[in-house]
């Protein structure tokens, strides 16, 4: 620097340094934005699954028990199920994986809604009975059992549960318990 001021070289060097600092700052902000978008996507995916799990749990609350020898109360396979959920009401839950995301189609006495899970498919329902898991309900076999939970799982070799809804297993007030059958008559 001279008494007359900055030289052109000094001014251009200072502008270049300021430009690189602004460029680095904008790149850093873009990286933070991408990380925030990834976190937002993950959180909304988790919230969608939790919302679907609570919705299915509410459908099962207070209904049941669902026994293997009463297929009119609940019947289902890996793609969906139908069960009695109130006075003359029938609830149906089906998996819709036609698009890239999984959706659950829920129909309660003709009123239907769709729950997007924001998860990739394919998925299937697994029914956990008192004697073990089954891909259908009622399971194939002669032994009576009670349904404990229904899970929506993804994958075949090592299935990952996305949703698990517990089923009410308490016996009705009019139960005449049979010790041999281990169930109400």
C-alpha positions as CSV (number, residue, x, y, z in Angstrom):
1,X,0.0,0.0,0.0
2,X,1.3,3.4,-0.9
3,X,0.3,6.8,0.4
4,X,-2.0,7.2,-2.6
5,X,-4.1,4.1,-1.6
6,X,-4.3,0.5,-2.5
7,X,-2.8,-0.8,-5.8
8,X,-5.0,-2.6,-8.3
9,X,-3.3,-5.9,-7.4
10,X,-4.0,-5.5,-3.7
11,X,-7.6,-4.6,-4.4
12,X,-8.1,-7.6,-6.8
13,X,-6.5,-9.9,-4.3
14,X,-8.8,-8.7,-1.5
15,X,-11.9,-9.2,-3.7
16,X,-10.7,-12.7,-4.7
17,X,-10.3,-13.6,-1.0
18,X,-13.8,-12.2,-0.2
19,X,-15.3,-14.1,-3.2
20,X,-13.8,-17.4,-2.0
21,X,-15.1,-16.8,1.5
22,X,-18.6,-16.1,0.2
23,X,-18.4,-19.2,-2.1
24,X,-17.3,-21.4,0.8
25,X,-20.0,-20.1,3.0
26,X,-22.7,-20.7,0.3
27,X,-21.4,-24.3,-0.2
28,X,-21.5,-24.9,3.5
29,X,-25.1,-23.6,3.7
30,X,-26.1,-25.8,0.8
31,X,-24.6,-28.9,2.6
32,X,-26.5,-28.0,5.8
33,X,-29.7,-27.7,3.7
34,X,-29.2,-31.1,2.2
35,X,-28.5,-32.7,5.6
36,X,-31.6,-30.9,7.0
37,X,-33.7,-32.3,4.1
38,X,-32.5,-35.8,4.7
39,X,-33.3,-35.5,8.4
40,X,-36.8,-34.1,7.6
41,X,-37.5,-36.9,5.3
42,X,-36.4,-39.5,7.8
43,X,-38.5,-38.0,10.6
44,X,-41.6,-37.7,8.4
45,X,-41.2,-41.3,7.4
46,X,-41.0,-42.4,11.0
47,X,-44.0,-40.2,11.9
48,X,-46.0,-41.7,9.0
49,X,-45.3,-45.3,10.3
50,X,-46.2,-44.3,13.9
51,X,-49.4,-42.7,12.8
52,X,-50.4,-45.8,10.8
53,X,-49.5,-48.0,13.8
54,X,-51.7,-45.9,16.1
55,X,-54.6,-46.0,13.6
56,X,-54.5,-49.7,13.3
57,X,-54.1,-50.1,17.1
58,X,-57.2,-48.0,17.6
59,X,-59.2,-50.3,15.2
60,X,-58.2,-53.3,17.3
61,X,-58.7,-51.7,20.7
62,X,-61.7,-53.3,22.5
63,X,-62.3,-55.9,19.8
64,X,-61.5,-59.5,20.2
65,X,-60.3,-61.9,21.3
66,X,-59.8,-63.3,17.8
67,X,-59.6,-67.1,18.0
68,X,-58.5,-69.5,15.3
69,X,-61.8,-71.5,15.4
70,X,-63.8,-68.4,14.8
71,X,-62.8,-67.2,11.3
72,X,-65.8,-65.0,11.0
73,X,-64.3,-62.7,13.7
74,X,-61.0,-62.2,11.8
75,X,-59.6,-63.6,8.7
76,X,-56.6,-62.5,6.7
77,X,-53.5,-63.3,4.7
78,X,-50.3,-61.5,3.8
79,X,-52.1,-58.9,1.7
80,X,-54.9,-57.9,4.1
81,X,-57.4,-58.8,6.7
82,X,-61.1,-58.3,7.6
83,X,-62.4,-58.4,11.1
84,X,-65.4,-57.5,13.2
85,X,-64.9,-54.1,14.8
86,X,-68.2,-53.2,16.5
87,X,-71.9,-53.6,16.1
88,X,-72.4,-54.9,12.6
89,X,-69.2,-53.1,11.5
90,X,-66.5,-54.8,9.4
91,X,-63.0,-53.3,9.3
92,X,-60.7,-54.1,6.3
93,X,-57.0,-53.3,6.0
94,X,-55.2,-54.0,2.8
95,X,-51.6,-53.3,1.6
96,X,-51.3,-51.1,-1.5
97,X,-47.8,-51.3,-2.9
98,X,-48.6,-50.5,-6.5
99,X,-46.5,-47.3,-6.3
100,X,-43.0,-46.8,-4.9
101,X,-44.4,-46.2,-1.4
102,X,-46.4,-48.6,0.8
103,X,-49.9,-47.5,1.6
104,X,-52.5,-49.1,3.8
105,X,-56.1,-49.0,2.6
106,X,-58.4,-49.0,5.6
107,X,-62.1,-49.5,5.2
108,X,-64.5,-49.2,8.2
109,X,-68.1,-50.1,7.2
110,X,-67.7,-48.4,3.7
111,X,-65.7,-45.4,4.8
112,X,-62.2,-45.8,3.4
113,X,-59.0,-43.9,3.9
114,X,-55.4,-44.4,2.8
115,X,-52.3,-44.2,5.0
116,X,-49.0,-43.6,3.3
117,X,-46.1,-45.2,5.1
118,X,-43.3,-43.5,3.2
119,X,-41.5,-46.8,3.1
120,X,-40.5,-48.9,0.1
121,X,-42.2,-52.3,-0.4
122,X,-42.9,-55.1,-0.6
123,X,-44.5,-55.9,2.7
124,X,-46.9,-58.4,4.2
125,X,-48.9,-59.1,7.3
126,X,-47.8,-61.7,9.9
127,X,-50.2,-62.9,12.5
128,X,-48.7,-63.8,15.9
129,X,-50.9,-66.5,17.6
130,X,-50.4,-68.1,20.9
131,X,-48.5,-71.0,19.2
132,X,-46.3,-68.9,17.0
133,X,-46.3,-66.7,13.8
134,X,-48.4,-67.5,10.8
135,X,-48.8,-65.9,7.3
136,X,-52.6,-66.4,7.5
137,X,-55.3,-66.2,10.1
138,X,-56.8,-68.5,11.1
139,X,-53.6,-70.6,10.7
140,X,-53.6,-74.0,9.2
141,X,-53.7,-76.6,11.9
142,X,-56.1,-78.3,14.4
143,X,-55.0,-76.7,17.6
144,X,-57.0,-73.7,18.9
145,X,-55.1,-70.5,19.5
146,X,-55.7,-66.8,20.1
147,X,-54.3,-64.0,18.0
148,X,-51.8,-61.9,20.0
149,X,-50.7,-59.3,17.5
150,X,-50.6,-58.4,13.8
151,X,-47.4,-57.1,12.3
152,X,-46.6,-55.5,9.0
153,X,-43.2,-56.7,8.0
154,X,-40.9,-55.9,5.1
155,X,-38.5,-58.5,3.7
156,X,-38.6,-62.3,3.5
157,X,-35.3,-63.7,4.8
158,X,-34.9,-61.5,7.8
159,X,-38.2,-59.6,8.1
160,X,-38.2,-56.1,9.5
161,X,-41.3,-55.1,11.4
162,X,-42.7,-51.7,10.4
163,X,-45.9,-51.9,12.4
164,X,-47.1,-54.1,15.2
165,X,-50.6,-53.9,16.7
166,X,-51.5,-55.7,19.8
167,X,-54.8,-57.5,19.9
168,X,-57.1,-57.6,22.9
169,X,-56.9,-61.1,24.3
170,X,-59.0,-61.0,27.4
171,X,-61.9,-63.4,27.5
172,X,-65.5,-62.0,27.3
173,X,-67.6,-61.8,30.5
174,X,-69.7,-64.7,29.4
175,X,-66.7,-67.0,29.2
176,X,-67.1,-70.6,30.3
177,X,-63.4,-71.5,30.4
178,X,-62.6,-75.1,29.3
179,X,-59.3,-76.3,30.8
180,X,-58.8,-78.9,28.1
181,X,-59.3,-76.5,25.2
182,X,-57.6,-73.7,27.1
183,X,-60.3,-71.4,25.7
184,X,-63.9,-70.3,26.2
185,X,-66.7,-72.6,25.0
